[in-house]
Amino acid sequence: MKTASLLALLALLGGVSSVATAAEKINVVYHLSEPDRAAFVLNNMQNHIDGVGGPENINMVLVVHGPAINALNEIEATEKVSSGIASLQEQGVAFEMCGNTLKGFNLELDELLPGFVEVSQGGVTRIGELQSQGYVYIRP
């Protein structure tokens, strides 16, 4: 009898846990600074969205700084990177570019693939802000 009661209680708690997490979105910030990792990071982000059951279950931000800006320059971006960003944007992912990097590489926001916004306080500062707001940090 005790075993059956314990199993019932565990099943009930498991159900409550599932309901609570299903109602809450996961907050995640991805970090990209290396140009040769851009396609890999974008793929990881899509896998993450798929893994949580779709874009309605996650708030996702990509913060970019440093040399990775070259992989996102509209002229130099590969088709895989361009299409990956477009697809993720359609799913609600936010794309943020470090203002210090834009200045350092002497580029304007409109020279990047569409959809990026500038974070004037800097990329690493922005990542810290998001983490302080409860975002999980991922750097694949």
N, C-alpha and C positions, 0 to 999 in steps of 0.2 A: 504494500500500500504506500509506504513512504517513497519508494522508487517511482511509482506512477505519479504521485503528487509533485515530486521534484522535477520529473520530466515535463509535466504540465506547466509548472512555474517557469521552467527554462524556455519552453515554447512560447509562453505568453511574453516573457521579457524579450525574447528574440523578435517577436512581432512588434512590440512597442519600439524597440530600437530601430527597426526597419522603417516604421512609419515616421519617426522623428527625423531620421536622416534623409528620407525621401522629400520632406517638405523644405529642407534647408539646402541652399546652393553652396557648393564648394567654391572657395575663393583661391585662385592660384595665380602666381606671377612667374612667368618664364623669363629667363635672362639669356641674352645672346650678345656675345662680344667678338666671336671669331667668324669671319666670313665663310670659311669652308664648312661650318657646321649649320648654316642657315637651313638648308633643305632637311637635314636630320632633325633639327629642333621643331620645324613646322610639322614634320611627320609625327613626332612625339606628341605635339599638341593635339593633332587630329586623333591620334590613338587615345589620348586622355579623354577627349570629348566623347568618343565612342565608348570608352570603358566605363564612364559614369552614366551612360544611357542617353546621351544627347546634350546639345547645347543649353537646353532648358534647366539642366542640373548643375551648371557651372558658370562662374564669372571668371574669365581668363584675360590676362593682360600679358603682352610680350613687351619687355623693355629692352631696347637695343642701345648699345654704346660702342665706341671704339671702332676698330677696323671692320666690324660686321656691317657698317654702313655701306661699304663697297658692294656687298652682296645684294643690297636693297636699292641701289641706285637704279633708276628706271632704265638707263642705257645698258648697264652691265648685268642686271638680274637675269638669271636663267628662267626658262619657261616653267620649270618645276617650282622655283621660288615664287614667281609671279602668280601662278595658278594656286599655289598653296596659300598664299596670303589672301587672295581674292576669296577662296573657299572659306577660310577661317573667318574673314570679315563678315561674310554672309551668315555665319553662325553666331555672330555677336562678339567675337574676340576683339579686344582693343589693342592697337599697335602704337607704341610710344617710342620716340627717338630722343636721345639725349641732346639737349641744346648745346652743351659744351662740345660734343662730337661734331655737330653740324658746323660750328664755328671753326673747330680744329681742322676739319677736312674741307673748309671753305665751300660748303654746299648749302643750298636752300631746301626747305622742306618739299617744295614742289618739284625738286629733282629726284625725289625718291618715288617708289611705287605709291600709288594712291592709297589714302586711308591713314597715313601716319599723322600723329600729332606730336608737337614738340613739348618736351618737358624741360622748361627753362632752368629748373633747379638742378638738373643733371640726372643721368640715368641711375647711378648707384644711390643717390639720395632718394629718388623716386621708389626704388626697390625697397629701401628701408622704410619709407612711409607706408607702402602697401603691406609690408610685413607687420608693422605696428598696428595695422587695421585688421590683422588676422589672416592675411593672405599667406598661403604656403609658398615657399620659395623653391623653384626647380631650375637647375642649370644642367641640362643634359650634355 
